[in-house]
Amino acid sequence: MGTREDKNWELIGDVLAAENSGKSPRVFSSRRTLFGIPSALDQELEALSNEAAERARGQMAQEQGPRKAAGIDAAPREPQPEDGWKAPAAAHRVVHPLEPVFDEQSSVLILGTMPSPKSRETGFYYNHPQNRFWKVMAALFDEPLPASNSEKRALALRHGIALWDVLAECTIKGASDGSIADCVPNDIGWLLGKAPIQAVFCTGAKAAELYAKRCEAAAGMPATRLPSTSPANAATSLDQLIEAYQAILPFCR
């Protein structure tokens, strides 16, 4: 009959073999309690474990070395402004900063939703450089493309066009009409009482939707939807816009 120590060694051998074959859960942390292993064996097993960990760290360092030498970070870096990356616009509260454009001879009112950041910055309607509104107006009336705000105002008034927007305030992300929330409408009825407006047109689906929900009942006049001239509506060509906007001509001077 073998000694208890012999049986322990046999049992340890069986456990290690099972662990190596993947057929047994790790029990290293409890071997001393379960099997009464001599402390010398504990030390030997711990040394083997430490040696394996050291080899793994060395291998990782070798793999990362060439990456660092090539200037490649271990983890992807965040995009930087100099890469041409811009953070998504955050939603913020916007109060309409522009006065409506009209006079006592204005006969047609064209409404957007809210001036874009570029229009607010430059102080006039449809002033994003890629917005095609003023190209459409110039084509409709066979006039040169207006460059300055005063030229744009004069073109509109010369042909009986009033300009304003459906909203006085809203929460919006950048120039995204789809993000508009918490709306306060402009008093469109007030303007209709100041000028002999015969027809109202809205530039884009969102403007038409908001007008119908928030303004039409108080204004007492329905609006006709026109396609948006925004660069976001790239699917509609300039020629198609010009054709669609001919709907305003019967009401213009």
Backbone torsions as a table, in degrees:
resi	resn	phi	psi	omega
1	MET	NA	130.9	-179.3
2	GLY	-76.6	163.3	178.5
3	THR	-77.0	168.5	178.1
4	ARG	-61.4	-36.8	-178.9
5	GLU	-64.8	-38.9	177.7
6	ASP	-61.6	-43.2	179.7
7	LYS	-63.8	-37.4	177.7
8	ASN	-60.6	-44.7	-179.5
9	TRP	-63.6	-39.6	178.2
10	GLU	-63.5	-43.2	-179.3
11	LEU	-65.0	-40.2	178.4
12	ILE	-62.3	-42.3	178.7
13	GLY	-61.1	-41.7	178.6
14	ASP	-63.8	-41.9	-179.1
15	VAL	-64.4	-45.0	-179.9
16	LEU	-63.3	-40.0	179.1
17	ALA	-64.1	-41.0	179.2
18	ALA	-66.0	-40.2	179.1
19	GLU	-63.6	-43.9	-179.0
20	ASN	-63.7	-31.3	-179.5
21	SER	-86.4	-2.9	179.9
22	GLY	78.2	13.5	-176.3
23	LYS	-96.8	1.1	-176.4
24	SER	-140.9	143.6	175.6
25	PRO	-69.2	157.0	178.7
26	ARG	-66.6	134.8	-179.4
27	VAL	-131.5	15.7	-174.1
28	PHE	-56.1	-40.5	-174.4
29	SER	-66.3	-18.3	-176.7
30	SER	-115.0	8.8	-176.0
31	ARG	-63.2	-41.7	-176.8
32	ARG	-61.3	-41.9	-179.8
33	THR	-67.2	-41.6	-174.8
34	LEU	-77.0	-41.2	-168.1
35	PHE	-114.0	-4.3	-179.1
36	GLY	64.0	40.9	-176.6
37	ILE	-68.0	137.6	177.4
38	PRO	-60.9	146.8	-177.1
39	SER	-60.6	-29.1	178.9
40	ALA	-62.1	-38.4	179.0
41	LEU	-69.9	-39.7	175.4
42	ASP	-54.8	-44.8	-178.3
43	GLN	-64.7	-39.1	179.9
44	GLU	-65.8	-44.2	179.2
45	LEU	-65.0	-39.1	178.4
46	GLU	-63.9	-40.0	178.4
47	ALA	-62.5	-41.9	178.5
48	LEU	-62.9	-40.6	179.1
49	SER	-64.0	-42.9	179.0
50	ASN	-63.5	-39.5	179.8
51	GLU	-63.6	-41.6	179.1
52	ALA	-64.8	-40.6	179.2
53	ALA	-64.5	-38.8	179.7
54	GLU	-65.4	-40.0	177.9
55	ARG	-63.0	-39.7	179.6
56	ALA	-64.5	-40.4	178.5
57	ARG	-65.4	-39.8	178.7
58	GLY	-63.3	-41.4	178.9
59	GLN	-64.6	-40.2	179.0
60	MET	-63.9	-40.8	179.4
61	ALA	-63.5	-39.5	178.4
62	GLN	-63.8	-38.3	-179.4
63	GLU	-70.6	-35.4	-178.1
64	GLN	-79.7	-23.6	-178.1
65	GLY	-54.6	-54.6	179.6
66	PRO	-61.0	-33.2	179.1
67	ARG	-65.5	-43.1	179.3
68	LYS	-67.3	-39.0	179.4
69	ALA	-62.8	-32.4	179.8
70	ALA	-86.1	1.2	-179.6
71	GLY	79.0	20.3	-179.8
72	ILE	-98.4	121.8	179.9
73	ASP	-71.2	155.1	178.2
74	ALA	-65.5	-32.6	179.1
75	ALA	-121.9	149.0	179.2
76	PRO	-60.3	137.5	178.9
77	ARG	-87.1	158.2	178.2
78	GLU	-70.7	144.9	176.1
79	PRO	-58.7	142.4	-178.4
80	GLN	-111.7	154.3	179.8
81	PRO	-56.0	-34.4	-178.6
82	GLU	-68.9	-13.6	176.6
83	ASP	-78.3	-4.8	-174.9
84	GLY	88.6	6.2	-179.1
85	TRP	-88.2	138.4	176.8
86	LYS	-124.4	138.3	177.7
87	ALA	-66.8	145.3	177.4
88	PRO	-58.5	143.1	179.9
89	ALA	-64.3	136.8	177.7
90	ALA	-89.2	148.8	177.7
91	ALA	-67.0	136.2	177.7
92	HIS	-147.7	163.6	-177.6
93	ARG	-83.6	130.6	-179.8
94	VAL	-122.8	130.9	173.2
95	VAL	-106.9	128.9	-177.2
96	HIS	-56.9	120.9	-174.8
97	PRO	-97.9	-5.4	-171.7
98	LEU	-104.8	142.1	173.6
99	GLU	-76.0	148.0	175.0
100	PRO	-64.8	147.9	177.3
101	VAL	-100.1	116.3	177.2
102	PHE	-169.6	165.2	170.8
103	ASP	-146.2	-171.9	-174.7
104	GLU	-71.3	-4.7	178.8
105	GLN	-113.1	6.1	-179.6
106	SER	-69.4	127.0	-174.8
107	SER	-117.8	-12.2	179.0
108	VAL	-136.2	133.4	-178.5
109	LEU	-109.7	125.0	176.8
110	ILE	-110.5	125.0	-175.1
111	LEU	-118.7	134.7	167.1
112	GLY	-101.9	-163.4	177.3
113	THR	-91.2	-62.9	-178.7
114	MET	-155.1	140.9	179.0
115	PRO	-56.4	139.7	177.5
116	SER	-67.8	165.0	176.1
117	PRO	-52.9	-40.3	179.7
118	LYS	-67.6	-38.9	177.6
119	SER	-66.5	-39.1	177.2
120	ARG	-65.5	-37.4	-179.2
121	GLU	-68.2	-39.8	-174.9
122	THR	-96.5	-7.6	170.2
123	GLY	82.3	24.7	176.0
124	PHE	-157.0	166.1	-174.1
125	TYR	-74.7	142.9	174.4
126	TYR	55.6	46.2	-174.6
127	ASN	-101.2	5.9	171.3
128	HIS	-62.8	134.7	-175.4
129	PRO	-59.1	-22.1	179.8
130	GLN	-100.9	-0.1	175.4
131	ASN	-73.6	137.1	-172.0
132	ARG	-101.0	10.4	-175.9
133	PHE	-56.6	-48.7	-175.0
134	TRP	-73.7	-25.8	171.9
135	LYS	-66.1	-39.7	178.4
136	VAL	-64.9	-45.8	-179.6
137	MET	-61.4	-43.7	179.7
138	ALA	-61.8	-40.0	179.8
139	ALA	-68.7	-41.1	-178.4
140	LEU	-61.5	-38.2	-174.3
141	PHE	-106.6	9.8	177.1
142	ASP	52.4	51.2	180.0
143	GLU	-122.9	160.7	174.8
144	PRO	-63.2	151.1	178.1
145	LEU	-64.7	121.6	-179.9
146	PRO	-70.6	139.9	-177.0
147	ALA	-102.5	-47.7	-175.8
148	SER	-91.2	165.5	177.0
149	ASN	-61.8	-38.8	-179.2
150	SER	-66.8	-36.2	177.3
151	GLU	-67.2	-38.6	178.6
152	LYS	-66.5	-42.8	178.3
153	ARG	-61.3	-45.2	-178.2
154	ALA	-63.3	-41.1	178.9
155	LEU	-60.4	-46.9	-178.6
156	ALA	-61.4	-50.4	-176.7
157	LEU	-67.2	-33.4	-179.8
158	ARG	-60.8	-28.2	-177.3
159	HIS	-109.8	16.0	174.1
160	GLY	77.2	21.8	-177.1
161	ILE	-98.4	126.9	171.8
162	ALA	-102.0	143.9	-178.9
163	LEU	-123.8	134.5	173.3
164	TRP	-162.0	-170.6	178.5
165	ASP	-132.4	157.8	-178.4
166	VAL	-66.5	-37.3	-170.8
167	LEU	-104.7	141.2	172.5
168	ALA	-92.4	-31.7	178.2
169	GLU	-149.4	153.2	171.8
170	CYS	-169.3	167.3	168.3
171	THR	-99.3	131.5	-174.1
172	ILE	-151.1	150.8	173.0
173	LYS	-100.4	110.7	179.3
174	GLY	58.8	-124.2	178.1
175	ALA	-112.7	20.3	-175.0
176	SER	-81.4	106.7	177.5
177	ASP	-60.6	-30.6	-179.2
178	GLY	-66.0	-17.8	-178.9
179	SER	-94.6	-1.7	-174.7
180	ILE	-62.2	134.1	178.4
181	ALA	-149.8	168.4	175.0
182	ASP	51.7	56.7	-171.6
183	CYS	-83.0	144.8	167.3
184	VAL	-123.1	119.2	-175.7
185	PRO	-78.8	153.8	169.1
186	ASN	-73.0	158.5	178.0
187	ASP	-85.9	81.0	-177.5
188	ILE	-64.0	-33.8	178.4
189	GLY	-59.1	-34.1	177.8
190	TRP	-60.5	-46.0	-179.2
191	LEU	-66.7	-39.3	179.6
192	LEU	-62.9	-25.2	176.8
193	GLY	-81.9	-13.2	-178.3
194	LYS	-98.3	-20.4	-175.9
195	ALA	-137.1	152.0	-178.0
196	PRO	-79.8	60.2	-177.5
197	ILE	-69.6	127.8	179.0
198	GLN	-101.4	-22.3	-177.4
199	ALA	-153.0	146.3	177.7
200	VAL	-117.1	134.8	177.0
201	PHE	-126.9	143.9	178.0
202	CYS	-116.5	133.3	-178.7
203	THR	-90.3	94.4	176.6
204	GLY	109.9	160.1	-175.4
205	ALA	-65.3	-41.1	-176.7
206	LYS	-67.4	-42.0	178.3
207	ALA	-61.6	-43.0	179.5
208	ALA	-64.8	-41.5	179.7
209	GLU	-63.1	-46.9	-178.2
210	LEU	-67.3	-37.6	178.1
211	TYR	-62.5	-46.4	-178.7
212	ALA	-61.6	-38.3	-177.0
213	LYS	-81.3	-37.6	-167.1
214	ARG	-112.8	-15.8	-171.9
215	CYS	-125.4	-32.9	-168.0
216	GLU	-59.5	-43.4	-177.3
217	ALA	-62.1	-44.3	-178.9
218	ALA	-73.2	-35.7	-178.1
219	ALA	-75.0	-30.0	179.7
220	GLY	75.2	21.0	179.7
221	MET	-145.5	128.0	177.8
222	PRO	-73.0	165.1	179.0
223	ALA	-121.2	148.7	174.9
224	THR	-99.5	132.7	-179.5
225	ARG	-83.9	131.8	172.4
226	LEU	-114.9	156.6	177.2
227	PRO	-67.4	147.7	179.1
228	SER	-67.7	141.0	175.1
229	THR	-92.4	2.7	-179.0
230	SER	-64.1	151.4	174.2
231	PRO	-61.5	-19.3	177.0
232	ALA	-66.2	-22.2	178.6
233	ASN	-97.7	52.0	-176.8
234	ALA	-66.1	-18.8	-179.3
235	ALA	-67.3	-21.3	178.4
236	THR	-98.2	120.4	-176.4
237	SER	-75.3	166.2	177.7
238	LEU	-61.5	-42.1	178.7
239	ASP	-61.6	-39.1	178.5
240	GLN	-67.1	-37.9	177.3
241	LEU	-64.1	-45.3	-180.0
242	ILE	-59.4	-42.4	178.8
243	GLU	-63.3	-44.0	-178.4
244	ALA	-66.2	-38.1	-175.6
245	TYR	-77.4	-5.2	172.9
246	GLN	-62.3	-14.8	178.2
247	ALA	-62.9	-22.1	-179.3
248	ILE	-82.6	-17.6	-170.1
249	LEU	-60.0	-38.8	179.7
250	PRO	-61.4	-17.6	-177.0
251	PHE	-104.8	-1.3	-176.9
252	CYS	-95.9	165.1	176.4
253	ARG	-93.8	NA	NA
